[in-house]
Amino acid sequence: VADPELGSLQRYQLSRNFRATNGGAGEASKRHGADGGSVLLPVPLGTVVFDAEGGRLMADLDQPGSRVVVARGGRGGRGNTHFATPTFQAPRRRELGELGEARRIRLELRLIADLGLVGLPNAGKSTLLASLTGAHPKIADYPFTTLSPNLGVAELDSGRTVTAADVPGLIEGAHLGAGLGVGFLRHLARTRVLVHVVDATLGPEGALAAYQQVREELRLHSADLGAKPAVVALNKVDLLTPEEALAVSAKMAAGAGPGAQVLLVSAARGDGTDRLLQLADTVIKGSHAGTASAGDARDFKLYQGPRGGDRRFQVVVVDGAYRVEGVALERLVSTTDLDDESSVLRLQRQLRRLGVEAALAAAGATAGVEVEIGGAAFTFFPEAGEAAPVGPA
């Protein structure tokens, strides 16, 4: 469940295993047993949930209160009254409840911000964030002072607030993991507008090259990231003459590409920061227009894993040991009371109808070998046409 009050996934570094409580057994007078409990795991806004086994994206929890069901409880078993007949009113046969799903997931937190401040190390991003929002990031005159993203909030004249994130400096090869690259590039996917902070003291050619280098790293990491609206903030203009600053600005405007808007700012003195916020807000409003109608469908998601009705199965042979894998088969075995003879006979007939016996014979299984299905061990007797259980594995 996405909780906007949380800021990190730290709690899940210490606690990694979560189990819901079991449901209750049925009772007399045809009463159902109590449902099993649910476990809600609160996560910060912007958490992305992946299936750890296959890497499949399960959910993107980017709205307050949005949630995803990653593992479902099993269906309750049917009691003996379900199997009663006119001539057999009190059968001993019953059906066990299904096992609940077990799943390993991977959580990844991606910051959500209106503005993403990007640039080469020591371009002045943290100083600009402090000037725009009053945040207090670590600032020093050496590269990679910022080792983790910083967030700040700025209030506009209209009363609206804008969030800004200062992402650690990017260097060539960041999309491949160089420097502090990939670990923080993913945060920029959440930002609506990229503010390229460029050191204007590099001169016209140097400043343009710095911008293009960062832009290329963004494009190589993600085509969508490279296409985000951009504002270029030429920083440290207080160290230049007016003529030098105009020359850098003209070169950047000519080479930054269509759509990029260029501003001269001094984060140290606060010059141009109000104009930067106004311009960024205009671009943000434009980006909101295209994404405002997300709808309520993503407020709740149910991750659909393999369904029990899938009758496909496979015989796996490892070092002479036989194992039959299949969603429907494993569900069938898990709900069968292997201590009840009539239930076992019914299971044998079902396995035969599904083709399990023939598949085992085709795979080379001979009389007397042990076969595992859904965690239970069976002895294979093809001549007798039976697969007699010898107890859970």
PyMOL commands that set and color helices and strands:
alter all, ss='L'
color gray80, all
select helices_A, chain A and resi 11-14+80-83+125-133+174-176+181-190+200-221+223-226+237-239+242-255+273-291+297-299+327-334+341-353+356-362
alter helices_A, ss='H'
color red, helices_A
select strands_A, chain A and resi 2-3+43-44+47-51+57-61+67-69+105-109+115-118+150-155+161-166+193-199+230-235+261-264+300-302+314-318+321-325+370-373+376-381+386-392
alter strands_A, ss='S'
color yellow, strands_A
deselect
rebuild
show_as cartoon
